[in-house]
Structures are given as C-alpha cells and as structure tokens.
C-alpha cells in the first residue's frame, strides 16, 4: 500500500479486517477500516470510502477514542479533497482542526491547517489559504522547537553520564 500498490494490498487488508472482527478488536478495526477507505478512494469508489470511514468513526466513538474520532474527521476531509469535493473537505477539515486544538493534538492541528490551506489554494481562495498556511507554519515550528529541546536535553544527559563514568 505504501508503495502505491493498493490493488495488491487490498486482499491483505481484507484479511486483517476479518481477523480484527473475529477477535473483536475495536482498536484494530478502526485502523484497518481507514486503510480500506484509502483503497476504495484510489479505486474511485467514494461511497465505499466514506462508508468505511464512517464505520471507523462509529467504532472509535463507541470506545471513547476522541483522538481517533478527530483523526477520522481530518481523514474524511482529506478524502473529500482528493475526490474533488472541496466544500465538504473544508467542513470536515475545519472540524478536525478545531477539535484537535481542543484535545491538545498539535501534530494533527498542523496537518489539518496544511490541508485546509491546500484546499483553499485549489479553490482559488488565496487569502484563506495563506492564513491557514501561516497557522501550519507556526504550529510546525513550535513542534520542531520542542523536539530540538528534547534532543538537547537527551544529549546533555548522555554527556553528563559519560563524564561521571570517566
């Protein structure tokens, strides 16, 4: 699937789906349904794509997976974008953007902002596209700063540990 060979991957995802159902693995079902949704979209079957996505969302709601539900909103928006339904894409992406902020999921907030920007750009609404692109940049830069700070702390700890050993 990652190599772009969705036709070859589909039987494996369907087998994983059967296993997840037989094991009553709700978490795994939530994921494999999104994989099947992506394949359905690549096959041009938007109806099936949305059906799989909605089924995944229902499962995630039922198990209280707020992060997963929010991921699904952004995923659904992205699917609408890829299918050329821009107004629907914006609707779901903005909901995912807002909810990702509420639950404190900055990676997803950044992704949603970037996708919203791309949709608006495709629609020719450059002012909105720029605004969301700038939000994406601010969030991404903040995440990179946090990652860099963690790397520096880790290196500092390693240095101090080695200094104490010698």
C-alpha positions in Angstrom: 0.0 0.0 0.0 2.8 2.4 0.9 4.5 1.6 -2.4 1.3 2.6 -4.2 0.3 -1.0 -5.0 -3.2 -0.8 -3.4 -4.7 -3.4 -5.7 -2.1 -5.9 -4.4 -2.5 -4.8 -0.8 -6.3 -4.9 -0.7 -6.6 -8.7 -0.1 -4.3 -8.4 2.9 -6.3 -5.5 4.4 -9.5 -7.5 3.9 -7.9 -10.5 5.7 -6.8 -8.2 8.5 -10.3 -6.9 8.7 -11.7 -10.4 9.1 -9.2 -11.2 11.8 -10.0 -7.9 13.7 -13.7 -8.7 13.5 -13.2 -12.3 14.7 -11.1 -11.1 17.6 -13.5 -8.2 18.4 -10.5 -5.9 18.2 -12.2 -2.5 18.1 -9.0 -0.5 18.0 -7.6 -2.5 15.2 -10.8 -2.3 13.3 -10.7 1.5 13.5 -7.3 1.5 11.8 -7.9 -1.2 9.1 -11.2 0.5 8.1 -9.2 3.6 7.3 -6.8 1.6 5.2 -9.7 0.1 3.3 -11.2 3.6 2.9 -8.0 4.8 1.3 -8.0 1.9 -1.2 -11.7 2.5 -2.0 -10.8 6.1 -2.8 -7.9 5.1 -5.0 -10.3 2.8 -6.8 -12.6 5.8 -7.4 -15.3 4.4 -5.0 -16.0 7.5 -2.8 -19.2 5.9 -1.5 -17.4 2.9 -0.1 -14.5 5.1 1.1 -17.0 7.2 3.2 -18.8 4.1 4.4 -15.5 2.6 5.8 -14.6 6.0 7.3 -18.0 6.4 9.0 -17.8 2.8 10.3 -14.3 3.5 11.8 -15.6 6.7 13.4 -18.6 4.9 15.0 -16.3 2.3 16.4 -13.9 5.0 17.8 -16.8 6.9 19.3 -18.1 3.8 21.0 -14.8 3.1 22.7 -14.3 6.7 23.7 -11.3 7.3 21.4 -11.5 11.1 21.0 -8.2 11.2 19.3 -9.2 8.6 16.8 -12.5 10.4 16.1 -10.7 13.6 15.5 -8.2 11.8 13.2 -11.1 10.5 11.2 -12.5 14.0 10.8 -9.3 15.1 9.2 -9.0 11.9 7.2 -12.6 12.3 5.9 -11.8 15.9 4.9 -8.7 14.7 3.1 -10.7 12.1 1.3 -13.2 14.7 0.1 -10.3 16.9 -1.1 -8.8 14.0 -3.1 -12.2 13.3 -4.6 -12.7 16.9 -5.6 -15.4 17.8 -3.1 -13.8 20.9 -1.8 -16.7 22.4 0.3 -17.2 19.1 2.1 -13.4 18.8 2.6 -13.3 22.3 4.2 -16.2 21.4 6.5 -14.6 18.2 7.9 -11.0 19.6 8.0 -12.1 22.7 10.0 -14.0 20.5 12.4 -10.9 18.3 12.8 -8.7 21.4 13.1 -10.9 22.8 15.9 -11.3 19.5 17.8 -7.6 18.8 17.5 -6.9 22.1 19.3 -9.5 21.3 22.0 -7.9 17.9 22.7 -4.3 19.1 22.5 -3.2 17.2 19.4 -0.8 19.7 17.8 0.5 17.3 15.1 -3.0 16.8 13.8 -3.8 20.5 14.1 -0.8 21.3 11.9 -1.8 18.6 9.4 -5.4 19.9 9.3 -4.2 23.5 8.8 -1.9 22.5 6.0 -4.7 20.5 4.2 -7.2 23.4 4.7 -4.6 25.7 3.1 -4.2 23.3 0.1 -7.9 23.0 -0.4 -8.4 26.8 -0.3 -5.5 27.3 -2.7 -7.1 24.7 -5.1 -10.3 26.6 -4.8 -8.5 29.9 -5.7 -9.2 31.4 -2.2 -5.6 32.5 -1.6 -6.3 34.7 1.4 -7.8 31.9 3.4 -5.1 29.5 2.0 -2.3 31.9 3.3 -3.9 32.2 6.7 -4.1 28.5 7.3 -0.6 28.0 5.8 0.7 30.5 8.3 -1.0 28.7 11.2 0.5 25.4 9.9 4.0 27.0 9.9 3.6 28.4 13.5 2.5 25.0 14.8 5.2 23.1 12.9 7.9 25.5 14.2 6.6 25.1 17.7 6.7 21.3 17.4 10.2 21.4 15.9 11.4 23.7 18.8 10.0 21.2 21.3 11.7 18.3 19.5 15.0 20.1 19.4 14.8 21.0 23.1 14.3 17.3 23.9 17.2 16.3 21.7 19.4 18.8 23.5 18.3 17.5 26.9 19.0 13.9 25.9 22.5 14.8 24.6 23.1 16.8 27.9 22.1 13.7 29.9 24.4 11.4 27.9 27.3 13.8 28.2 26.8 14.1 31.9 26.5 10.4 32.3 29.7 9.7 30.4 31.5 12.5 32.3 30.6 10.8 35.6 31.8 7.4 34.3 35.3 8.7 33.4 
